Amino acid sequence: MSEATKDFTEDELFDMSEEELEAAFNAAKGSSDVEDTTVVDGDGEDDLEQLQDEDVDSNEINDNENDVDDELDEDSEEVLDNENNQSDENEEQPESEEDKPTEEKDEDPLTKFKSQVFKAKANGKEFDFTVDEMIERFPQVFAQAMDYTKKMQAIKPWRKTIDALEQNNISQDQLNLAIDVIKGDKAAIAEVIKTHGLDTLDLDLEDSNYTPNDYGRDETTLALEDTIKQISVEPEFERTKAILGSEWDDKSWNEVTSNPEYIKLLHDDVKSGTYDRLAPLAEKIKLYDGGKRPDIEYYKEAARVDAEQFRSNSQANVEAQRLAEEKARLEAERQRLEAIKAEEQKRQATRNAAGKRKAAAPTNRRAGKGSVTDYLDADDDEGYFEWYNKLKNSQ
């Protein structure tokens, strides 16, 4: 060990000159910028106080700066740890019992759909159909329906003729006889004369005023009969019949019989419960109007008012849903901005606290190279020895 780096006793320190003290101090700190100083007579106690005081101040400043850096690093690590923990929680959070897929969720949607049973009403009876059954029978049923529609279109022009035959109970033989008579078959004509006991002398062959009678009902009457026959097998028909027969006036009956589709629509409303919902409104409209129009007109008006109210409510619901979604989006954005703001405030507070700690740390009192601090500024010997012990312990 060299003389410059060895430990000095208390007596040796007091015996050193100012130059020796400064050289020893620089050698202890490993400094390479030691400058030669002029030897000044004296006991060197002033320079010892200055050097030791500067050493203490430097150590305190370094310690304070290290503490600030450590706190900043800890704050930064804490923010990063929070972000990483939050990310890990989002990525690695185990599924709860509610989030775990149930057997119903795992079930194949196609299998679930095929397991459903659908109901259909026809001729007053209810039938059950599975999806597989409908798929299997669809080509056959579709072809039959198309064929039925085509046949009905072909029969439609002859419905009045068919009705005329039914209304007069014309058999196939009678129809054939009539056709033969039309064709001028004498035997057929003689058969008619014989069957009805006609005297041929009473026939005026020269001045005949024959005008054919109109047999068969019109298309509207036939459509009305078809509608009644179709809905009469359903249990709600009696309610529909009571409305048309007694609750509504004659003008309403005449209108629905002229358009049988109205009867079908009214019957559908009765089955669905729509009629019971609209009837009070129709009565109110009729009361305000003084009953000047048929009951069916007031029912139509009630249906229009109800439809407009439904559209208005639907639009209001859509708008309310849109506003709710927009409010939720804005609230989420507000929370996101508040989180960012809070994080920034936290970081700013950390920076401010670090700045305050740094500003409060003792500064280097060395004004320049060669300036000294007089240890004799201490108020008494006790203060001096306290300073000296602190200096000794710091070496």
C-alpha positions in Angstrom: 0.0 0.0 0.0 1.4 3.4 -1.0 1.6 6.3 1.4 -1.1 8.2 -0.5 -3.7 5.5 -0.1 -2.9 4.2 3.4 -5.2 5.0 6.4 -4.0 8.0 8.5 -4.2 8.4 12.2 -5.7 11.4 13.8 -2.3 12.9 14.7 -1.0 12.3 11.2 -4.0 14.2 9.7 -3.3 17.2 12.0 0.4 17.2 11.1 -0.2 17.3 7.3 0.2 20.4 5.3 -2.5 21.7 3.0 -0.8 20.3 -0.1 -0.5 16.9 1.5 -4.1 16.8 2.6 -5.4 17.7 -0.9 -3.1 15.1 -2.5 -4.3 12.4 -0.1 -7.9 13.3 -0.7 -7.5 13.2 -4.5 -5.6 9.9 -4.3 -8.4 8.4 -2.2 -11.1 9.4 -4.7 -8.9 8.1 -7.6 -8.9 11.5 -9.2 -6.4 12.0 -12.0 -6.6 15.8 -12.2 -4.6 16.6 -9.1 -2.9 20.0 -9.4 0.3 21.1 -7.7 -0.4 23.7 -5.0 1.9 26.0 -3.2 2.8 25.0 0.3 1.4 27.4 2.8 2.6 27.5 6.3 0.0 26.6 8.8 -1.5 23.6 10.5 -3.8 22.7 7.5 -6.9 22.5 9.5 -8.8 24.9 7.2 -8.2 22.8 4.1 -9.0 19.6 6.0 -12.4 21.1 6.9 -13.1 22.2 3.3 -12.1 18.9 1.7 -14.0 16.8 4.2 -17.1 19.0 4.0 -17.0 18.8 0.1 -16.7 15.1 0.3 -19.7 14.9 2.6 -21.8 17.2 0.3 -20.8 15.2 -2.8 -21.8 12.0 -1.1 -25.1 13.4 0.0 -25.9 14.8 -3.5 -25.0 11.5 -5.2 -27.1 9.6 -2.7 -30.1 12.0 -3.3 -29.7 11.7 -7.1 -29.5 8.0 -6.8 -32.6 8.0 -4.6 -34.5 10.1 -7.2 -33.3 7.8 -10.0 -34.3 4.8 -8.0 -37.8 6.2 -7.4 -38.3 7.1 -11.0 -37.2 3.7 -12.1 -39.5 2.1 -9.5 -42.4 4.3 -10.7 -41.7 3.4 -14.3 -41.4 -0.3 -13.4 -44.7 -0.1 -11.5 -46.5 1.4 -14.5 -45.1 -1.2 -16.8 -45.9 -3.9 -14.3 -49.5 -2.7 -14.0 -49.8 -2.6 -17.8 -48.2 -6.1 -18.1 -50.4 -7.5 -15.3 -53.5 -6.1 -16.9 -52.5 -7.5 -20.3 -51.7 -10.9 -18.7 -55.1 -10.8 -16.9 -56.8 -10.2 -20.2 -54.9 -12.9 -22.0 -54.5 -15.5 -19.3 -57.7 -15.0 -17.3 -59.3 -18.4 -16.9 -62.8 -18.9 -18.2 -65.5 -18.7 -15.6 -68.3 -21.1 -15.3 -70.6 -18.7 -17.3 -68.0 -18.3 -20.1 -67.5 -22.0 -20.5 -69.4 -23.3 -23.4 -72.4 -25.4 -22.4 -73.6 -28.5 -24.1 -76.3 -26.4 -25.8 -73.7 -24.1 -27.3 -71.5 -27.0 -28.4 -74.5 -28.6 -30.1 -74.4 -28.4 -33.9 -76.8 -25.7 -35.1 -77.9 -27.9 -38.0 -78.7 -30.8 -35.7 -80.6 -28.5 -33.3 -82.6 -27.1 -36.2 -83.4 -30.6 -37.6 -84.7 -31.7 -34.2 -87.4 -29.0 -34.1 -91.0 -29.9 -34.8 -93.2 -27.5 -36.8 -97.0 -27.3 -36.7 -99.4 -26.6 -39.6 -103.1 -26.2 -39.7 -105.2 -27.6 -42.5 -108.9 -28.4 -42.7 -109.3 -27.5 -39.1 -106.7 -30.0 -37.9 -103.1 -29.5 -36.7 -100.3 -31.5 -38.1 -96.7 -32.0 -36.9 -93.8 -32.1 -39.3 -90.1 -32.6 -38.6 -87.4 -30.9 -40.7 -86.3 -34.2 -42.2 -89.8 -35.0 -43.1 -90.4 -31.7 -44.8 -87.1 -31.9 -46.7 -88.0 -35.4 -47.8 -91.5 -34.6 -48.9 -90.9 -31.1 -50.3 -90.3 -32.1 -53.9 -93.5 -34.2 -54.0 -95.6 -31.7 -52.2 -94.3 -28.8 -54.2 -95.0 -30.6 -57.5 -98.6 -31.5 -56.3 -99.2 -27.9 -55.2 -98.0 -26.5 -58.6 -100.2 -29.1 -60.3 -103.2 -28.2 -58.1 -102.7 -24.5 -58.8 -102.6 -25.1 -62.5 -105.7 -27.2 -62.5 -107.6 -24.6 -60.4 -106.7 -22.0 -62.9 -108.0 -24.2 -65.7 -111.2 -24.9 -63.8 -111.9 -21.3 -62.8 -113.7 -20.3 -66.0 -116.0 -23.4 -65.7 -116.9 -22.9 -62.0 -120.2 -21.2 -62.8 -121.1 -24.2 -65.1 -120.1 -26.7 -62.5 -122.1 -24.8 -59.9 -125.1 -24.8 -62.3 -124.9 -28.6 -62.6 -124.6 -29.0 -58.9 -127.4 -26.7 -58.1 -129.8 -28.6 -60.4 -128.5 -32.0 -59.6 -127.7 -32.8 -63.2 -126.3 -36.3 -63.5 -123.8 -37.4 -66.1 -126.5 -39.1 -68.1 -128.7 -36.0 -68.1 -125.7 -33.9 -69.2 -125.1 -36.3 -72.0 -128.7 -36.2 -73.0 -128.6 -32.4 -73.0 -125.5 -32.4 -75.2 -127.2 -34.8 -77.6 -130.3 -32.5 -77.8 -128.0 -29.6 -78.5 -126.5 -31.5 -81.3 -130.0 -32.3 -82.8 -130.1 -36.0 -82.0 -133.8 -36.9 -82.8 -133.7 -39.8 -80.4 -132.5 -37.5 -77.7 -135.2 -34.9 -78.5 -137.8 -37.7 -78.5 -136.5 -38.9 -75.1 -136.9 -35.4 -73.7 -140.5 -35.1 -75.1 -141.4 -38.5 -73.8 -139.8 -38.0 -70.4 -141.6 -34.7 -69.8 -144.9 -35.7 -71.5 -144.9 -32.9 -74.0 -147.4 -32.7 -76.9 -145.6 -32.1 -80.1 -148.7 -30.2 -81.4 -148.0 -27.6 -78.8 -144.6 -26.9 -80.1 -144.4 -23.7 -82.2 -141.5 -24.5 -84.5 -141.9 -21.4 -86.7 -142.1 -18.6 -84.0 -140.0 -19.8 -81.1 -139.2 -17.2 -78.4 -136.7 -19.2 -76.3 -134.5 -17.3 -73.9 -132.0 -19.4 -71.9 -132.2 -19.2 -68.1 -129.0 -18.2 -66.2 -127.9 -21.1 -64.1 -125.0 -21.1 -61.7 -123.9 -18.5 -59.2 -121.4 -15.7 -60.0 -117.8 -15.7 -59.1 -118.1 -13.5 -56.0 -120.8 -15.8 -54.5 -118.6 -18.8 -55.3 -115.6 -17.2 -53.7 -117.7 -16.3 -50.6 -118.8 -19.9 -50.3 -115.3 -21.2 -50.6 -114.1 -18.8 -47.9 -116.9 -19.8 -45.5 -116.3 -23.5 -46.2 -112.5 -23.0 -45.5 -112.8 -21.2 -42.2 -116.0 -23.0 -40.9 -113.9 -26.0 -39.7 -111.9 -23.8 -37.3 -113.1 -23.1 -33.7 -112.8 -19.3 -34.1 -115.4 -19.3 -36.9 -118.3 -18.9 -34.5 -116.7 -15.6 -33.2 -116.2 -14.4 -36.8 -119.8 -15.4 -37.7 -121.2 -13.5 -34.7 -119.2 -10.3 -35.7 -120.5 -10.4 -39.3 -124.0 -11.5 -38.4 -124.9 -9.4 -35.3 -122.2 -7.0 -34.2 -121.6 -5.3 -37.5 -124.4 -3.6 -39.5 -125.9 -4.7 -42.8 -123.8 -2.3 -44.9 -120.7 -4.0 -43.5 -122.1 -7.4 -44.4 -122.8 -6.3 -47.9 -119.3 -5.0 -48.3 -117.6 -8.2 -47.0 -119.8 -10.4 -49.1 -118.8 -8.4 -52.2 -115.2 -9.0 -51.3 -114.8 -12.3 -49.5 -111.1 -11.6 -48.8 -112.3 -9.3 -46.1 -113.9 -12.2 -44.3 -110.6 -14.1 -44.4 -108.7 -11.2 -43.0 -111.2 -10.6 -40.2 -111.1 -14.2 -39.3 -107.3 -14.1 -39.1 -107.5 -11.1 -36.8 -110.0 -13.0 -34.6 -107.6 -15.9 -34.4 -104.6 -13.7 -33.5 -106.4 -11.6 -31.0 -106.0 -8.5 -33.1 -109.7 -7.9 -33.4 -110.2 -7.8 -29.6 -107.4 -5.2 -29.4 -108.7 -3.0 -32.3 -112.4 -3.2 -31.5 -112.4 -0.7 -28.6 -110.5 1.8 -30.7 -113.0 1.3 -33.6 -115.9 1.9 -31.2 -114.3 5.1 -30.0 -113.8 6.4 -33.6 -117.4 5.5 -34.4 -118.6 7.4 -31.3 -116.6 10.5 -32.3 -117.9 10.3 -35.9 -121.5 9.8 -34.9 -121.8 6.4 -36.5 -122.2 7.8 -40.0 -120.2 5.1 -41.7 -120.4 1.2 -41.8 -118.8 -0.6 -38.9 -116.2 -2.1 -41.2 -115.0 1.4 -42.1 -114.4 2.2 -38.5 -112.5 -1.1 -38.0 -110.3 -0.2 -41.0 -109.6 3.2 -39.5 -108.7 1.6 -36.2 -106.3 -0.7 -38.1 -104.7 2.2 -39.8 -104.2 4.1 -36.6 -102.7 1.1 -34.9 -100.3 0.5 -37.8 -99.2 4.1 -37.7 -98.6 3.9 -34.0 -96.7 0.7 -34.4 -94.5 2.3 -37.1 -94.0 5.3 -34.8 -93.1 3.1 -31.9 -90.7 1.1 -34.0 -88.9 4.2 -35.2 -88.8 5.5 -31.7 -87.3 2.2 -30.5 -84.7 2.2 -33.3 -83.8 5.8 -32.4 -83.6 5.0 -28.7 -81.4 2.0 -29.4 -79.2 4.1 -31.6 -78.9 6.8 -28.9 -78.2 4.2 -26.3 -75.4 2.7 -28.4 -74.0 6.1 -29.1 -74.1 7.0 -25.4 -72.3 3.7 -24.5 -69.6 4.5 -27.1 -69.1 8.0 -25.8 -69.0 6.7 -22.2 -66.4 4.1 -23.2 -64.3 6.9 -24.9 -64.7 9.1 -21.9 -63.4 6.4 -19.6 -60.5 5.7 -21.9 -59.5 9.4 -21.9 -59.9 9.7 -18.2 -57.6 6.6 -17.7 -55.0 8.2 -20.0 -55.4 11.5 -18.2 -55.0 9.8 -14.8 -52.0 8.0 -15.9 -50.4 11.2 -17.2 -51.2 13.0 -14.0 -49.6 10.2 -12.0 -46.4 10.4 -14.1 -46.4 14.2 -13.8 -46.8 13.9 -10.1 -43.9 11.5 -10.0 -41.8 13.9 -12.0 -42.8 16.8 -9.8 -41.9 14.9 -6.6 -38.6 13.9 -8.1 -37.9 17.5 -9.0 -38.8 18.7 -5.5 -36.5 16.1 -3.9 -33.7 17.1 -6.1 -34.2 20.8 -5.4 -34.3 20.1 -1.7 -31.0 18.2 -1.8 -27.9 20.1 -0.4 -25.9 21.7 -3.1 -22.2 21.9 -3.5 -21.0 24.9 -1.5 -17.6 24.9 -3.3 -17.6 28.2 -5.1 -14.3 27.5 -6.9 -11.1 25.7 -6.7 -9.1 26.8 -3.7 -12.1 28.1 -1.7 -12.3 26.7 1.9 -14.9 26.3 4.5 -13.8 27.4 8.0 -14.7 24.7 10.5 -14.3 27.4 13.2 -17.7 28.7 12.2 -19.1 26.0 14.6 -20.7 27.6 17.6 -18.7 25.5 20.1 -16.3 22.6 20.5 -19.2 20.2 20.6 -20.2 21.3 17.1 -16.7 20.9 15.9 -16.2 17.4 17.2 -19.6 16.4 15.8 -18.5 17.6 12.4 -15.1 15.9 12.7 -16.6 12.5 13.8 -19.1 12.7 10.9 -16.1 13.3 8.5 -14.1 10.5 10.0 -17.0 8.0 9.8 -17.6 8.8 6.1 -14.0 7.8 5.1 
